[in-house]
Amino acid sequence: MLGACAASVDPVATAGTAAPEASPSAPSQTEIASAVSAGITSGPAIASFAINGDKAKSGLQSFRTSCPSLVRRTDNSGLTRGEDWKASCDAAQSWPDNDARQFFESHFEAVRVGDGKAFATGYFEPQINGSRTRTAEAQVPVYRRPPNLVDVDLGQFSDDLKDKKIRGKVEGGKLVPFEDRARIDDGALQGKGLELAWASDYIDFFFLQIQGSGRISMPDGSVMRIGYDGQNGRDYTAIGRVMRERGLLEKGKANMQAIVEWLRANPEEGQKIMRENKSYIFFRELTGPGPIGAMGHPVVGRTSVAVDRNFVPLGAPVFLDMEHDIADGLWIAQDTGGAIKGANRFDTFWGAGEEAAQIAGGMSSNGQALVLLPKGTAARLTASAPQ
């Protein structure tokens, strides 16, 4: 998502990654709606985790940032209540950063959601070239959120539709789908004064949209930071998966760099493939800290992770042990994304710059995940579970 990441229901996953395949005996995602229905089991003692000092310090700082929202949010996963976090959040305010590891050992216990088998991708905050005004070099519009874009919480109309949301526009007294990527690219929003800036390269901007936020380098050397401000409500399609299914990418070359290389080498077919991702992101200019994640707080490179809020409480610490060792360690769940769905699906945020882009673009790893919950949570959940 996006976050660098998108808010609530929008894409943040690297385009070249795909969700892990479910085992034949596993319940479908429609059957597993939350962490509670997936089931939890107690994990090992946190003192046994390989958490280095820098990761613990950064994790404590990000957890502290999340606390004002954490103690009052509705936890879609069903694992916690706002008051469960009060003791740890109160302690975090004055806990010394240089003793952060002890903080997590003192206030949390680890649980596995389902079987704990995790799949992780990566995202980053890209920087592309562009201009605040349209120029010969910058011809790709970066649109603000259209005023007629409507978000609808279907749960307000029926309990059966709780946590279901759609987006569209009102036309003739009816809610209808908003224009998809192809129609927007073909000029559906031209002449409405929605241009926030102009990008120099369509492919660069396409991937910035997938990340959910980014930076635009201006001709005068200044930088404009932009963040997610809505999505058109159309389904997200990972073009990397499409390209693999069509045999367009060599085996073992399905990362973002390989996808971009192919798109540039095949511009006409590449444009058609990008249009198959009908999702389109709108932006606003960011002037404060950022990028902003789904909790409304800044996400931090190598510390923040996007999750499915139905399986991990937003704000909760998470410990990953992945085949791609660089993703190992403590993370804080501060973001979500349209491609990040299901138990133990994670999107790790790596910050900005070329190194972050390289790591995020190549991140596609299986492993194990543990969610850290306030002490006593597992016992309460186990006691209340149906026998």
WOKA-V688790 format. One record per residue. N is the residue number from 1. RES is the residue in one letter. PHI is phi in degrees with one decimal (* if undefined). BURIAL is + if it has 24 or more other ideal C-beta (glycine too) atoms within 12 Angstrom, else -. D_FIRST is the distance of its C-alpha to the first C-alpha in Angstrom with 1 decimal. Layout:
n | res | phi | burial | d_first
N | RES | PHI | BURIAL | D_FIRST
N | RES | PHI | BURIAL | D_FIRST
//
This chain:
n | res | phi | burial | d_first
1 | M | * | + | 0.0
2 | L | * | + | 3.4
3 | G | * | + | 3.7
4 | A | * | + | 7.3
5 | C | -136.4 | + | 4.1
6 | A | -80.8 | + | 4.0
7 | A | -79.0 | + | 6.7
8 | S | 3.1 | + | 8.1
9 | V | -114.3 | + | 7.9
10 | D | -117.2 | + | 5.6
11 | P | -71.3 | + | 4.2
12 | V | -131.0 | + | 2.4
13 | A | -69.6 | + | 6.0
14 | T | -57.4 | + | 8.9
15 | A | -61.7 | + | 11.0
16 | G | -87.8 | + | 14.0
17 | T | -105.7 | + | 13.1
18 | A | -131.9 | + | 14.1
19 | A | -66.9 | + | 14.2
20 | P | -66.9 | + | 17.5
21 | E | -75.6 | - | 20.4
22 | A | -75.9 | - | 21.9
23 | S | -71.7 | - | 25.5
24 | P | -57.0 | - | 28.1
25 | S | -91.5 | - | 29.2
26 | A | -73.9 | - | 25.8
27 | P | -63.5 | - | 25.2
28 | S | -73.2 | - | 22.8
29 | Q | -61.5 | - | 19.5
30 | T | -70.6 | - | 21.3
31 | E | -81.5 | - | 23.9
32 | I | -100.4 | + | 21.6
33 | A | -95.5 | + | 19.9
34 | S | -157.8 | + | 19.4
35 | A | -61.8 | + | 20.3
36 | V | -63.3 | + | 23.7
37 | S | -73.3 | + | 24.4
38 | A | -72.5 | + | 23.2
39 | G | 90.3 | + | 25.6
40 | I | -126.9 | + | 25.6
41 | T | -133.0 | - | 28.1
42 | S | -69.4 | + | 28.9
43 | G | -100.0 | + | 27.9
44 | P | -70.2 | - | 30.0
45 | A | -63.1 | - | 30.9
46 | I | -63.2 | + | 28.4
47 | A | -60.4 | - | 31.3
48 | S | -86.1 | - | 31.1
49 | F | -74.2 | + | 27.6
50 | A | -87.7 | - | 27.3
51 | I | -113.4 | + | 25.5
52 | N | -78.5 | - | 26.7
53 | G | -61.1 | - | 27.6
54 | D | -66.4 | - | 25.0
55 | K | -66.0 | + | 22.1
56 | A | -64.5 | + | 23.8
57 | K | -62.8 | + | 24.4
58 | S | -64.8 | + | 20.9
59 | G | -63.3 | + | 19.7
60 | L | -62.7 | + | 22.5
61 | Q | -63.4 | + | 21.5
62 | S | -72.2 | + | 17.9
63 | F | -61.5 | + | 19.2
64 | R | -60.0 | + | 21.8
65 | T | -62.3 | + | 19.3
66 | S | -76.6 | + | 17.6
67 | C | -55.7 | + | 21.0
68 | P | -56.0 | - | 21.8
69 | S | -84.1 | + | 19.0
70 | L | -60.1 | + | 19.4
71 | V | -76.2 | + | 23.1
72 | R | -124.4 | - | 22.7
73 | R | -78.3 | + | 19.6
74 | T | -82.3 | - | 20.1
75 | D | -89.3 | + | 18.9
76 | N | -62.3 | + | 17.7
77 | S | -71.8 | + | 18.5
78 | G | 80.6 | + | 22.1
79 | L | -80.7 | + | 22.6
80 | T | -134.6 | + | 23.4
81 | R | -118.5 | - | 24.7
82 | G | -53.1 | - | 24.2
83 | E | -68.7 | - | 27.7
84 | D | -60.9 | + | 27.0
85 | W | -91.4 | + | 25.0
86 | K | -62.2 | - | 27.7
87 | A | -61.4 | - | 29.9
88 | S | -68.9 | + | 27.2
89 | C | -69.1 | + | 25.7
90 | D | -62.6 | - | 29.3
91 | A | -66.7 | + | 30.1
92 | A | -62.7 | + | 27.0
93 | Q | -61.4 | - | 28.2
94 | S | -115.8 | - | 31.3
95 | W | -69.7 | + | 30.6
96 | P | -66.7 | - | 31.3
97 | D | -59.9 | - | 28.5
98 | N | -76.4 | - | 30.8
99 | D | -123.2 | - | 31.3
100 | A | -64.0 | + | 27.7
101 | R | -58.4 | + | 28.2
102 | Q | -63.8 | - | 30.9
103 | F | -59.1 | + | 28.8
104 | F | -68.4 | + | 26.5
105 | E | -65.3 | + | 29.6
106 | S | -79.1 | - | 31.4
107 | H | -114.3 | + | 28.9
108 | F | -129.8 | + | 26.8
109 | E | -131.4 | + | 27.4
110 | A | -98.4 | + | 25.3
111 | V | -133.3 | + | 24.6
112 | R | -96.2 | + | 23.4
113 | V | -97.2 | + | 21.5
114 | G | 63.1 | + | 23.2
115 | D | -88.8 | + | 24.3
116 | G | 76.3 | + | 21.7
117 | K | -72.4 | + | 21.0
118 | A | -108.3 | + | 17.5
119 | F | -133.1 | + | 15.3
120 | A | -127.3 | + | 12.9
121 | T | -117.1 | + | 11.0
122 | G | -139.3 | + | 9.9
123 | Y | -138.5 | + | 7.9
124 | F | -152.6 | + | 9.8
125 | E | -101.8 | + | 10.9
126 | P | -77.0 | + | 13.1
127 | Q | -124.0 | + | 16.4
128 | I | -124.5 | + | 18.1
129 | N | -88.6 | + | 21.5
130 | G | -178.5 | + | 22.4
131 | S | -155.7 | + | 24.5
132 | R | -73.1 | - | 24.7
133 | T | -121.9 | - | 27.2
134 | R | -70.9 | - | 27.7
135 | T | -132.3 | - | 29.7
136 | A | -62.3 | - | 31.1
137 | E | -90.5 | - | 28.5
138 | A | -121.6 | + | 25.5
139 | Q | -121.5 | - | 25.4
140 | V | -98.9 | + | 21.7
141 | P | -69.8 | + | 20.9
142 | V | -108.6 | + | 17.8
143 | Y | -92.7 | + | 18.0
144 | R | -71.9 | + | 17.8
145 | R | -66.8 | + | 17.0
146 | P | -67.4 | + | 20.1
147 | P | -66.3 | - | 22.3
148 | N | -93.0 | - | 22.9
149 | L | -78.2 | + | 19.4
150 | V | -116.6 | - | 19.8
151 | D | -100.1 | + | 17.7
152 | V | -122.5 | - | 19.7
153 | D | -90.8 | - | 19.7
154 | L | -68.1 | - | 21.8
155 | G | -64.2 | - | 22.7
156 | Q | -72.6 | - | 25.0
157 | F | -103.3 | - | 27.1
158 | S | -158.0 | - | 27.4
159 | D | -63.0 | - | 26.9
160 | D | -66.3 | - | 26.2
161 | L | -107.6 | - | 23.0
162 | K | -56.4 | - | 21.7
163 | D | 69.8 | + | 17.9
164 | K | -97.6 | - | 17.8
165 | K | -133.5 | - | 16.5
166 | I | -135.1 | + | 16.9
167 | R | -128.4 | + | 16.8
168 | G | -173.1 | + | 19.7
169 | K | -141.5 | + | 22.6
170 | V | -90.1 | - | 26.2
171 | E | -144.1 | - | 28.8
172 | G | 62.2 | - | 32.4
173 | G | 78.2 | - | 31.8
174 | K | -124.7 | - | 29.2
175 | L | -84.6 | - | 25.5
176 | V | -125.9 | - | 24.5
177 | P | -61.8 | - | 21.4
178 | F | -76.4 | + | 20.0
179 | E | -57.0 | + | 20.6
180 | D | -87.8 | + | 18.5
181 | R | -56.9 | + | 17.5
182 | A | -60.3 | - | 21.0
183 | R | -67.9 | - | 22.8
184 | I | -66.5 | + | 20.8
185 | D | -59.6 | + | 21.4
186 | D | -83.4 | - | 25.0
187 | G | 109.3 | - | 25.4
188 | A | -61.1 | - | 24.8
189 | L | -107.6 | + | 23.7
190 | Q | -64.1 | - | 26.3
191 | G | 76.2 | - | 28.9
192 | K | -106.3 | - | 26.9
193 | G | 69.2 | - | 26.4
194 | L | -96.9 | + | 22.6
195 | E | -71.9 | + | 22.3
196 | L | -85.0 | + | 20.6
197 | A | -165.0 | + | 21.3
198 | W | -134.0 | + | 21.9
199 | A | -94.9 | + | 20.4
200 | S | -86.5 | + | 22.9
201 | D | -141.6 | + | 21.2
202 | Y | -65.7 | + | 19.4
203 | I | -64.0 | + | 17.9
204 | D | -58.4 | + | 16.6
205 | F | -69.3 | + | 15.1
206 | F | -57.3 | + | 13.6
207 | F | -74.5 | + | 11.6
208 | L | -63.7 | + | 10.8
209 | Q | -61.6 | + | 9.3
210 | I | -64.0 | + | 7.2
211 | Q | -69.3 | + | 6.0
212 | G | 100.0 | + | 5.8
213 | S | -166.3 | + | 8.9
214 | G | 173.2 | + | 12.0
215 | R | -127.9 | + | 15.8
216 | I | -115.8 | + | 18.5
217 | S | -84.8 | + | 21.8
218 | M | -90.4 | + | 24.8
219 | P | -57.4 | - | 28.2
220 | D | -86.1 | - | 29.8
221 | G | 93.8 | - | 27.7
222 | S | -76.1 | - | 25.7
223 | V | -127.0 | - | 21.9
224 | M | -105.7 | + | 19.8
225 | R | -97.4 | + | 16.5
226 | I | -123.6 | + | 14.1
227 | G | -132.7 | + | 11.2
228 | Y | -53.7 | + | 9.3
229 | D | -142.9 | + | 12.2
230 | G | 125.5 | + | 11.7
231 | Q | -141.2 | + | 11.3
232 | N | -76.7 | + | 14.4
233 | G | 85.7 | + | 14.1
234 | R | -85.2 | + | 14.7
235 | D | -65.6 | - | 13.4
236 | Y | -84.7 | + | 10.9
237 | T | -121.5 | + | 13.0
238 | A | -76.6 | + | 12.4
239 | I | -68.8 | + | 15.3
240 | G | -60.7 | + | 16.0
241 | R | -65.8 | + | 17.0
242 | V | -59.9 | + | 19.1
243 | M | -67.9 | + | 20.7
244 | R | -65.4 | + | 21.6
245 | E | -62.0 | - | 23.1
246 | R | -92.4 | - | 25.2
247 | G | 72.2 | - | 26.4
248 | L | -86.8 | + | 25.2
249 | L | -115.7 | + | 24.0
250 | E | -65.7 | - | 26.4
251 | K | -59.2 | - | 26.1
252 | G | 86.1 | - | 24.3
253 | K | -122.3 | - | 22.7
254 | A | -123.8 | + | 19.3
255 | N | -86.4 | + | 17.1
256 | M | -62.3 | + | 15.4
257 | Q | -60.9 | + | 18.7
258 | A | -68.5 | + | 20.8
259 | I | -64.3 | + | 18.7
260 | V | -61.2 | + | 19.1
261 | E | -58.7 | - | 22.8
262 | W | -67.4 | + | 23.4
263 | L | -61.1 | + | 22.0
264 | R | -72.0 | - | 24.2
265 | A | -79.7 | - | 27.1
266 | N | -132.4 | - | 26.9
267 | P | -60.7 | - | 25.9
268 | E | -69.8 | - | 27.2
269 | E | -69.3 | - | 25.8
270 | G | -62.5 | + | 22.5
271 | Q | -62.7 | - | 22.2
272 | K | -65.2 | - | 22.9
273 | I | -66.6 | + | 20.3
274 | M | -62.2 | + | 17.5
275 | R | -70.9 | + | 18.7
276 | E | -69.3 | + | 18.2
277 | N | -85.6 | + | 14.5
278 | K | -74.0 | + | 15.5
279 | S | -67.0 | + | 12.2
280 | Y | -140.7 | + | 12.5
281 | I | -102.6 | + | 10.6
282 | F | -107.6 | + | 13.1
283 | F | -129.6 | + | 13.4
284 | R | -132.3 | + | 15.7
285 | E | -77.7 | + | 17.5
286 | L | -102.8 | + | 16.8
287 | T | -118.9 | - | 20.1
288 | G | -105.5 | - | 19.5
289 | P | -61.4 | - | 17.6
290 | G | 175.9 | + | 14.0
291 | P | -67.0 | + | 11.3
292 | I | -101.1 | + | 10.6
293 | G | -92.3 | + | 8.3
294 | A | -66.3 | + | 8.6
295 | M | -81.5 | + | 12.1
296 | G | 88.0 | + | 13.2
297 | H | -116.3 | + | 14.0
298 | P | -62.8 | + | 13.4
299 | V | -91.6 | + | 11.3
300 | V | -123.5 | + | 13.7
301 | G | -57.8 | + | 13.9
302 | R | 67.2 | + | 15.2
303 | T | -133.0 | + | 15.0
304 | S | -86.1 | + | 11.7
305 | V | -136.0 | + | 9.7
306 | A | -89.8 | + | 6.9
307 | V | -138.7 | + | 9.1
308 | D | -89.2 | + | 10.4
309 | R | -64.1 | + | 12.3
310 | N | -76.7 | + | 15.2
311 | F | -125.3 | + | 16.0
312 | V | -135.4 | + | 15.2
313 | P | -61.4 | + | 16.2
314 | L | -64.0 | + | 13.7
315 | G | 105.0 | + | 15.6
316 | A | -75.7 | + | 17.3
317 | P | -72.2 | + | 18.1
318 | V | -135.1 | + | 17.4
319 | F | -113.9 | + | 19.6
320 | L | -111.5 | + | 18.7
321 | D | -129.3 | + | 21.5
322 | M | -112.2 | + | 20.3
323 | E | -62.5 | - | 22.4
324 | H | -85.1 | + | 20.5
325 | D | -59.5 | - | 22.1
326 | I | -62.6 | - | 20.2
327 | A | -89.5 | + | 17.4
328 | D | -67.4 | + | 20.1
329 | G | 118.7 | + | 20.6
330 | L | -87.0 | + | 19.4
331 | W | -132.6 | + | 15.8
332 | I | -117.7 | + | 14.8
333 | A | -75.5 | + | 12.2
334 | Q | -125.8 | + | 10.6
335 | D | -150.0 | + | 7.0
336 | T | -139.0 | + | 5.6
337 | G | -168.9 | + | 3.7
338 | G | -61.5 | + | 6.5
339 | A | -91.4 | + | 7.4
340 | I | -102.2 | + | 7.7
341 | K | -129.9 | + | 11.0
342 | G | 102.9 | + | 14.3
343 | A | -66.3 | + | 16.2
344 | N | 63.0 | + | 15.6
345 | R | -107.0 | + | 12.3
346 | F | -132.8 | + | 10.4
347 | D | -130.3 | + | 8.0
348 | T | -83.3 | + | 10.0
349 | F | -99.1 | + | 9.6
350 | W | -114.8 | + | 12.7
351 | G | 90.2 | + | 13.3
352 | A | -118.2 | + | 14.9
353 | G | 104.5 | - | 17.7
354 | E | -65.7 | - | 19.1
355 | E | -63.2 | - | 19.2
356 | A | -61.4 | + | 15.5
357 | A | -63.6 | + | 14.9
358 | Q | -66.4 | - | 17.5
359 | I | -67.3 | + | 16.3
360 | A | -63.0 | + | 12.6
361 | G | -65.4 | + | 14.0
362 | G | -102.3 | + | 16.5
363 | M | -82.0 | + | 14.7
364 | S | -159.9 | + | 15.4
365 | S | -142.4 | + | 17.4
366 | N | -97.1 | + | 19.1
367 | G | 172.4 | + | 20.7
368 | Q | -126.1 | + | 21.2
369 | A | -132.3 | + | 19.3
370 | L | -128.8 | + | 21.0
371 | V | -99.1 | + | 19.8
372 | L | -95.7 | + | 21.9
373 | L | -119.5 | + | 23.4
374 | P | -56.2 | + | 26.3
375 | K | -55.3 | + | 29.6
376 | G | 97.3 | - | 31.3
377 | T | -64.7 | + | 28.3
378 | A | -61.1 | + | 28.9
379 | A | -63.5 | - | 32.6
380 | R | -65.3 | - | 31.9
381 | L | -66.7 | + | 29.5
382 | T | -65.6 | - | 32.1
383 | A | -67.3 | - | 34.9
384 | S | -91.9 | - | 33.3
385 | A | -71.1 | - | 32.2
386 | P | -60.8 | - | 34.4
387 | Q | -88.9 | - | 37.2
//
